[in-house]
Amino acid sequence: MRCSLEFSKKAGFMTERLRGVIDRLNSIEGCLASQTMLGESGFVFFRNDPDGNMNKKVHDQLKGIDCVFRTKIHHGRPRMI
């Protein structure tokens, strides 16, 4: 994740607006955020705590963003859906 972020910044792909969002997310301890390969979009990984505090911190940093998708990572083996 850190290499992905460093590459995006050094290659000049990241807009100032996206850099601001990603920097805010990365300022939260336990979050890792970077830019997707194409476009002005990013992603963030974090492990939520039982109280939901991490989820709230991330959600607060994403307020005002036009389009946010939330997904979960499946830890089982791959299968056809």
C-alpha positions as CSV (number, residue, x, y, z in Angstrom):
1,M,0.0,0.0,0.0
2,R,2.8,2.4,0.8
3,C,4.5,1.7,-2.5
4,S,1.2,2.2,-4.3
5,L,0.8,5.6,-2.6
6,E,4.4,6.6,-3.3
7,F,4.1,5.7,-6.9
8,S,0.9,7.6,-7.4
9,K,2.3,10.7,-5.9
10,K,5.7,10.6,-7.7
11,A,4.2,9.8,-11.0
12,G,1.9,12.8,-10.8
13,F,-1.3,10.9,-11.3
14,M,-3.0,12.1,-8.1
15,T,-5.0,15.3,-8.2
16,E,-4.8,17.7,-5.3
17,R,-8.4,16.9,-4.3
18,L,-7.7,13.2,-4.1
19,R,-4.4,13.8,-2.3
20,G,-6.3,15.7,0.4
21,V,-8.7,12.9,0.9
22,I,-6.1,10.1,0.9
23,D,-3.8,12.1,3.3
24,R,-6.7,12.6,5.7
25,L,-7.5,8.9,5.7
26,N,-3.8,8.0,6.1
27,S,-3.6,10.3,9.1
28,I,-5.9,7.9,11.0
29,E,-3.8,5.2,12.8
30,G,-4.6,1.8,11.3
31,C,-5.8,3.1,7.9
32,L,-4.0,2.5,4.6
33,A,-5.3,4.5,1.6
34,S,-4.0,5.0,-1.9
35,Q,-5.1,5.8,-5.5
36,T,-6.7,3.3,-7.9
37,M,-4.8,2.7,-11.1
38,L,-6.9,5.0,-13.3
39,G,-9.1,8.0,-12.6
40,E,-9.7,10.2,-9.6
41,S,-10.5,7.5,-7.2
42,G,-8.9,5.8,-4.2
43,F,-9.4,3.0,-1.7
44,V,-8.8,2.5,1.9
45,F,-8.3,-0.6,4.1
46,F,-8.9,-0.7,7.8
47,R,-10.0,-3.2,10.4
48,N,-13.0,-2.0,12.3
49,D,-12.9,-2.3,16.1
50,P,-15.8,-3.8,18.1
51,D,-17.1,-0.3,19.1
52,G,-17.2,0.9,15.5
53,N,-14.8,3.8,16.3
54,M,-12.6,3.2,13.3
55,N,-15.6,3.0,10.9
56,K,-16.8,6.4,12.3
57,K,-13.4,8.0,11.9
58,V,-13.1,6.9,8.2
59,H,-16.8,7.9,7.6
60,D,-16.1,11.3,9.0
61,Q,-13.2,11.9,6.7
62,L,-15.3,10.9,3.7
63,K,-18.2,13.3,4.3
64,G,-18.8,15.5,1.3
65,I,-17.3,13.1,-1.1
66,D,-19.6,12.7,-4.2
67,C,-19.5,8.9,-4.5
68,V,-18.4,6.4,-1.9
69,F,-18.7,2.6,-2.2
70,R,-18.3,0.3,0.8
71,T,-17.3,-3.3,0.5
72,K,-15.9,-6.1,2.7
73,I,-13.1,-8.5,2.1
74,H,-14.0,-12.2,2.1
75,H,-11.4,-14.2,3.9
76,G,-12.6,-17.6,2.6
77,R,-11.4,-19.5,-0.4
78,P,-12.6,-18.4,-3.9
79,R,-15.9,-19.8,-5.2
80,M,-18.2,-19.2,-8.2
81,I,-21.1,-17.0,-7.5
